Amino acid sequence: MDLLSDKPYWPIKDGLPATYPALGSDLHCDVAIVGAGITGALVAWHLAEAGIKTVVLDRRDVAHGSTAGSTCLLQYEIDVPLFKLAQRLGTLRARRAYLHCLKAIHDLRRIVKKLKIDCGFEYKGSLLLASKGSHVERLRKEYEARRAAGLGVEWWPRSELARRSSLSQPAAILSAPGEAAQVDGYALAHGLLAAAVKRGARIYDRTAVVRRRTHSAGVELVTNRGSRVRARWLVVASGYEAGQFLPEQVTTLHSTYAMVSEPVAAFPGWPAGQPVIWETADPYVYLRTTPDGRIMMGGYDEPFRNPEKRDELLNDKVGVLLRRFRRLFPRIPLEVATAWAGTFGKTEDGLPFIGEHQGVPRTWFALGYGGNGITYSVIAAQLFRNRLLGRASREADLYGFNRKPDAKP
């Protein structure tokens, strides 16, 4: 699948930090990972750090799938509000999911600091706007649900928004600074893979898996280059292209549109600390800044039909995004540097699919669908490492293919 149009920002900014060979011979390992984006990189690092012999394969150049097009907002908030997730899964499980995402942000910060990866990781607040007056009541329910879960939130009525910003929405929830973050996911993926290589992992790109065979002791992968990889476990970290490994469809595909500006001198009207911003509308728009003073904005999603139809809409969508930005921040002059379209998947409950599927033996899925792909990838990497090391994890049941609600609300 063609996941991106041809001008995503991060590869333009960062270039090609490293090159990897294609796989030209057979090999054995403990774990083979399909996908060398941010998910595969996080899994590879966690396994290599634990001393597990790991091989990573990708049909593209490293990190040139969805990772290259991600706007890389890191939030505990998922696409399904906490109060609605509680209705679906039960209050306790819904709270666990939100708190687990918050923990993943802090865990990722520790990894970045430990490995000294230059990827622009920066803690932020997160501002969730009520898109219109009819959304205020449900936003208030969300605020109360988050407070009850122990999350650091503030309620901003219209008067507070007007005092602190140029935003005119009827209400908002501010998640405390330090409970969200932003990052360059492309640079992060490259940094994680480089660190994994130092711990013995082997990375091969431009190498597609065309066939697999499972048996009681593991899996055998056959590549488009005729080479074979034999492993005890397969990890599928290929995101929205994981369909070839699954016996059922578990997500709906959508097209999203994003742009990044030339650097701006100041951010008049943006709340102090420049929190990441999103809204209650569906589809919603989302905004963040970058360390070099740019503004990144995306949204106005469409159901995915094919890459050609997706890309045909790009110019029109950029125009809509620009008009919306100027209504939100009329005092910030914005010039578009580049824009792109991408494809992503959603699940019904906003949660990822992480774990084993009963119909696919010796395979672990790390599928961070939805708006929280990077935080979900941290969780997936931790859970699989713990699985191999024999460490029980209380959170594994939240993300499985057969997840069920709590017995009590």
C-alpha positions in Angstrom: 0.0 0.0 0.0 1.1 3.6 -0.7 0.8 5.1 2.8 2.0 8.6 2.0 2.1 11.3 -0.6 5.6 12.3 -1.6 6.5 15.3 0.6 6.2 14.5 4.3 8.1 16.8 6.5 10.4 14.7 8.7 12.5 13.1 5.9 12.9 16.5 4.3 14.1 17.9 7.6 16.3 15.0 8.8 17.5 13.5 5.5 18.8 10.0 5.7 20.4 9.4 9.1 21.5 5.9 8.3 21.4 3.3 5.6 20.8 -0.5 5.9 21.4 -3.3 3.5 18.8 -5.6 1.9 18.8 -9.2 3.2 20.8 -11.4 0.8 21.2 -14.6 2.7 19.4 -16.9 5.1 19.6 -16.4 8.8 18.3 -17.5 12.2 17.2 -15.4 15.2 15.0 -15.4 18.2 12.5 -12.8 16.9 11.9 -11.4 13.4 10.2 -8.1 13.3 8.3 -7.0 10.1 8.3 -3.2 10.0 11.1 -0.8 10.6 9.0 2.3 11.6 8.7 3.6 15.1 6.8 0.5 16.3 9.4 -1.9 14.9 12.2 0.3 16.2 10.8 0.4 19.8 10.3 -3.4 19.8 13.8 -4.0 18.4 15.3 -1.8 21.1 13.5 -3.4 24.0 14.4 -6.9 22.8 18.0 -6.1 22.0 18.4 -4.5 25.4 17.1 -7.7 26.9 19.7 -9.8 25.0 17.2 -11.3 22.6 18.6 -12.0 19.1 16.5 -9.8 16.8 16.1 -9.2 13.1 14.1 -6.3 11.6 12.8 -6.4 8.0 11.1 -3.6 6.0 10.0 -3.5 2.4 10.8 0.3 2.2 13.7 2.3 3.5 13.7 2.5 7.3 11.0 4.7 8.8 9.6 5.7 5.4 6.1 4.4 5.9 3.6 6.0 8.3 6.3 7.1 10.7 7.6 9.6 8.1 4.1 11.2 7.9 3.2 11.2 11.6 2.7 14.6 13.3 4.0 12.8 16.5 1.7 14.2 19.2 2.1 12.1 22.3 -1.0 12.1 24.5 -2.6 9.8 27.0 -5.9 10.9 25.4 -7.2 8.5 22.8 -9.7 9.0 20.0 -12.5 7.6 22.2 -13.2 9.8 25.3 -12.6 8.3 28.7 -16.2 8.5 29.8 -17.3 6.7 26.6 -14.6 4.1 26.8 -15.8 3.4 30.4 -19.3 2.7 29.0 -17.7 0.2 26.6 -15.0 -1.5 28.7 -16.0 -0.6 32.3 -14.6 2.2 34.4 -11.6 0.4 35.8 -10.3 -0.8 32.5 -10.9 2.5 30.7 -8.9 4.3 33.4 -6.1 1.7 33.1 -5.9 2.4 29.4 -5.6 6.1 29.8 -3.1 5.9 32.7 -1.1 3.3 30.7 -0.8 5.8 27.8 0.4 8.5 30.3 3.0 6.1 31.7 4.2 5.3 28.1 5.0 9.0 27.5 7.2 9.1 30.6 8.8 5.8 29.7 9.6 7.1 26.2 11.2 10.2 27.7 13.4 7.9 29.8 14.5 5.9 26.8 15.3 9.1 24.8 17.3 10.5 27.7 19.2 7.2 28.3 20.1 6.8 24.6 20.7 10.5 24.1 18.6 10.5 20.9 18.3 14.0 19.3 14.6 13.8 18.3 13.1 17.0 19.7 11.3 15.3 22.6 9.5 18.0 24.5 6.9 17.8 27.3 3.7 19.8 26.6 0.3 20.3 27.9 -2.7 19.2 25.8 -5.7 21.4 25.1 -9.0 19.7 24.0 -11.5 22.2 22.6 -15.2 21.8 22.4 -15.8 22.4 18.7 -19.2 23.9 19.3 -21.8 24.7 22.0 -23.5 21.3 21.7 -20.3 19.6 22.6 -19.8 21.3 26.0 -21.9 18.9 28.0 -20.0 15.8 26.8 -16.7 17.6 27.3 -17.7 18.3 30.9 -18.4 14.6 31.3 -15.0 13.9 30.0 -13.4 16.4 32.4 -15.2 14.8 35.4 -14.1 11.3 34.2 -10.5 12.4 34.0 -10.5 14.1 37.4 -12.0 10.9 38.9 -9.1 8.9 37.3 -6.5 11.2 38.9 -5.4 12.9 35.8 -4.2 16.5 36.0 -6.9 18.5 34.2 -8.3 22.0 34.3 -11.7 23.2 33.0 -11.5 26.3 30.8 -14.8 28.0 30.1 -15.0 30.4 27.2 -14.0 33.3 29.4 -10.8 31.5 30.4 -9.9 30.6 26.8 -10.4 34.2 25.8 -8.2 35.4 28.6 -5.4 33.0 27.8 -5.6 32.8 24.0 -7.2 33.9 20.8 -9.4 30.8 20.7 -13.2 31.4 20.7 -14.5 27.9 21.5 -17.1 27.6 24.2 -14.9 25.4 26.5 -11.8 23.3 26.8 -9.9 20.8 28.9 -6.3 21.5 29.6 -4.2 18.4 30.5 -1.3 19.5 32.6 2.1 20.3 31.1 4.1 17.1 31.3 1.1 14.9 30.6 1.6 15.2 26.8 4.6 15.6 24.6 5.8 16.0 21.0 8.7 14.4 19.2 10.3 13.9 15.8 9.2 10.2 15.3 11.4 9.7 12.2 14.6 10.7 14.1 13.4 8.7 17.1 13.0 5.6 15.0 16.5 6.0 13.5 18.0 6.6 16.9 16.3 3.5 18.4 17.4 1.3 15.5 21.0 2.5 15.8 20.9 1.7 19.5 19.4 -1.7 18.8 22.2 -2.5 16.3 24.8 -1.7 19.0 23.1 -4.3 21.1 23.3 -6.9 18.4 20.0 -6.4 16.4 20.2 -6.7 12.6 18.3 -4.4 10.3 17.4 -5.0 6.7 15.3 -2.7 4.5 14.1 -3.0 0.9 13.3 -6.6 1.9 9.6 -7.6 1.7 8.2 -10.8 3.3 6.2 -12.6 0.6 5.5 -15.8 2.3 5.5 -17.3 5.8 5.2 -20.7 7.4 4.5 -21.5 11.0 5.4 -24.6 13.0 5.5 -25.6 16.6 9.0 -24.2 17.2 8.6 -20.9 15.3 8.2 -19.3 11.9 10.0 -19.2 8.6 9.8 -16.1 6.4 10.6 -16.0 2.7 11.5 -12.6 1.2 11.2 -11.1 -2.2 14.9 -11.6 -2.6 14.8 -15.4 -2.0 16.3 -15.3 1.4 14.8 -17.0 4.4 14.5 -16.0 8.0 13.9 -18.6 10.7 12.8 -17.3 14.1 11.1 -18.5 17.3 8.7 -15.6 17.1 7.4 -13.2 14.5 6.4 -9.6 15.5 4.1 -7.8 13.0 4.8 -4.1 13.4 3.7 -3.1 9.9 0.8 -1.0 11.1 -1.9 -0.4 8.5 -0.2 -2.9 6.1 -0.6 -5.8 8.6 -3.6 -7.2 6.7 -1.5 -9.9 5.0 -0.8 -11.5 8.4 -4.3 -11.3 9.8 -7.2 -13.6 9.1 -9.7 -10.8 9.7 -10.1 -7.1 9.1 -9.7 -5.2 12.5 -9.6 -1.6 11.4 -11.1 0.9 9.0 -8.7 3.0 6.9 -8.9 6.7 6.6 -6.9 9.5 4.9 -5.5 12.4 6.8 -3.9 15.6 5.7 -1.1 17.6 7.3 1.0 20.6 6.7 4.0 22.3 8.3 4.8 26.0 8.2 7.9 28.0 7.7 9.3 29.2 11.0 7.3 31.9 12.7 8.7 34.7 14.9 6.1 34.4 17.7 2.9 32.6 18.7 0.4 35.4 19.7 -2.9 33.9 20.7 -1.5 30.4 21.4 -1.9 29.5 25.1 1.3 29.8 27.2 3.7 26.9 26.8 2.3 26.1 23.4 0.2 23.0 24.3 -0.7 20.6 21.6 -4.3 21.3 20.5 -7.1 19.1 19.2 -10.9 19.2 19.3 -14.1 17.2 19.9 -15.3 17.3 16.3 -15.1 14.1 14.2 -13.0 14.3 12.2 -11.0 16.7 14.3 -8.0 19.0 13.6 -4.8 18.9 15.6 -1.9 21.3 16.0 1.5 21.4 17.5 4.7 23.5 17.3 8.3 22.4 16.5 11.5 23.2 18.3 12.6 25.4 15.4 9.4 27.5 15.6 7.2 25.9 13.0 3.5 25.0 13.3 2.3 21.6 12.3 -1.4 21.1 11.6 -3.5 18.2 10.3 -7.0 16.8 10.1 -10.1 16.9 8.0 -9.9 13.1 7.5 -11.7 11.2 4.8 -12.5 7.5 4.4 -9.7 5.9 2.5 -10.5 4.8 -1.1 -7.1 4.7 -2.8 -3.9 6.6 -2.8 -4.7 8.5 -6.0 -8.1 9.8 -4.7 -6.4 10.6 -1.3 -3.7 12.7 -2.9 -6.1 14.5 -5.3 -7.7 16.1 -2.3 -4.4 17.4 -0.8 -4.5 21.0 -2.2 -8.1 21.5 -1.3 -7.5 20.1 2.2 -4.5 22.4 2.8 -6.7 25.4 1.9 -9.3 24.3 4.4 -6.6 23.8 7.1 -5.2 27.3 6.4 -8.5 28.9 6.7 -9.2 27.1 9.9 -5.8 28.1 11.3 -6.4 31.8 10.5 -9.7 31.6 12.4 -8.0 30.1 15.4 -4.9 32.3 15.4 -5.5 35.4 13.3 -2.3 37.1 14.6 0.1 34.4 13.5 1.2 34.8 9.9 1.5 31.3 8.4 3.3 30.3 5.2 3.1 26.6 4.3 6.5 24.9 3.9 5.3 21.5 2.8 2.1 19.4 3.0 1.3 15.7 2.7 -1.5 13.1 2.9 -1.3 9.8 4.7 -3.4 6.7 5.4 -4.1 5.5 8.9 -6.5 3.0 10.7 -9.0 3.3 13.4 -10.5 0.8 15.8 -14.0 0.9 17.3 -12.8 1.6 20.8 -9.8 3.7 19.9 -7.4 1.1 21.5 -4.6 -0.8 19.6 -4.4 -4.5 18.9 -1.4 -5.9 20.8 -0.8 -9.5 21.4 -1.4 -12.9 19.9 -4.2 -13.8 17.6 -5.6 -17.3 18.1 -5.6 -17.9 14.4 -1.9 -16.9 13.8 0.5 -19.0 15.9 4.0 -17.9 17.0 3.1 -14.3 16.0 2.8 -11.2 18.2 1.0 -8.2 16.7 2.1 -4.6 17.7 -0.6 -2.6 15.9 -0.8 0.9 17.3 -3.9 2.0 15.4 -5.6 5.4 16.0 -4.2 8.7 17.1 -1.8 7.4 19.7 0.4 5.2 17.6 3.7 6.1 19.3 2.5 5.6 22.9 0.8 2.4 21.9 4.1 1.3 20.3 5.9 1.8 23.6 3.3 -0.3 25.3 3.5 -3.1 22.7 7.3 -3.3 23.0 7.2 -3.5 26.8 4.5 -6.2 26.7 6.2 -8.4 24.2 9.6 -8.1 26.0 7.9 -9.1 29.2 6.1 -12.0 27.5 9.4 -13.4 26.3 11.1 -12.9 29.7 8.2 -14.6 31.5 7.0 -11.5 33.3 3.3 -11.4 33.8 1.7 -8.1 32.8 -1.6 -6.8 34.1 -2.2 -4.6 31.1 -2.0 -7.3 28.4 -5.7 -8.0 28.5 -6.6 -4.4 27.6 -5.3 -4.7 24.0 -5.9 -8.3 22.9 -8.0 -9.3 19.9 -10.6 -10.8 22.3 -10.7 -8.1 24.9 -13.9 -8.0 27.0 -15.4 -5.4 29.4 -15.0 -5.5 33.1 -17.6 -7.4 35.1 -18.4 -4.3 37.0 -18.5 -0.6 35.8 
